[in-house]
């Protein structure tokens, strides 16, 4: 009997952990009765009652497993680490807040049985804030054009991964994993399934400007070179332009030294402009260096506090 692993990362989801586990178990019993299963919650050090509820679920059902992190290791490391701990013939990753519809899992499995190694759920529409949705769309289209790999638009990681791809992930030794880029870069035969993303069932989103910015910068610095190339080309172009303007200014000063008096305004404008350009590109270079630094240090993805029902 083939085994399906269902990974559910969570952080402060006390209103959702019990309903999501119930929904997954009911769906598996109804639509996929011929498969064994495990459900793995990986909790990123929740501050509410999430862990206590997960403990209760694990006591009631030994097929429900749990990993508790000693602290919050971020929105990328914890789910990625959870994928590496699954033991099924395939692994389905979904959010705890019901924005990833449980009803799509049978369709994922059906496509997997056809031979697809990865089944990606792609949001075609969403009930989220339309402004945020528009910003995401612009970001995905931009990053897809400038990226070295074919980034999947509106793919958040929700989908099914064959155990052969999980083995690829285990061999990466990447301390800053970005699963959306890794799927596009290293994934095998892939099927994309479109869906409408619903609103959260309960609770508040943990995404904010800083988490969204972190995601954008991680993909930008991991899968594009345009920031570095742009800094080089723009810096060279401005250097040449500044040299030409300076030469013209000198010639006019020598030829028309009595009549020509431009004052300090052009110099100040030029200094402020060049300073602004330099600061922008120093910031971009800093993001690349930060990405490199975090990978070179080789910190662990997460540190576990404890794990439950992993006796086997």
JOMOTA-V776034 format. One record per helix or strand of 3 or more residues. SS is the DSSP state (~ for helix, > for strand). FROM is the first residue (numbers start at 1). TO is the last residue. If there is no record, write none. Layout:
ss from to
SS FROM TO
SS FROM TO
//
This chain:
ss from to
> 3 10
~ 17 31
> 36 43
~ 50 60
> 64 69
~ 74 85
> 90 93
~ 102 113
> 118 126
~ 130 146
> 155 162
~ 163 170
~ 179 186
> 190 197
~ 209 223
~ 226 255
~ 265 297
> 304 308
//
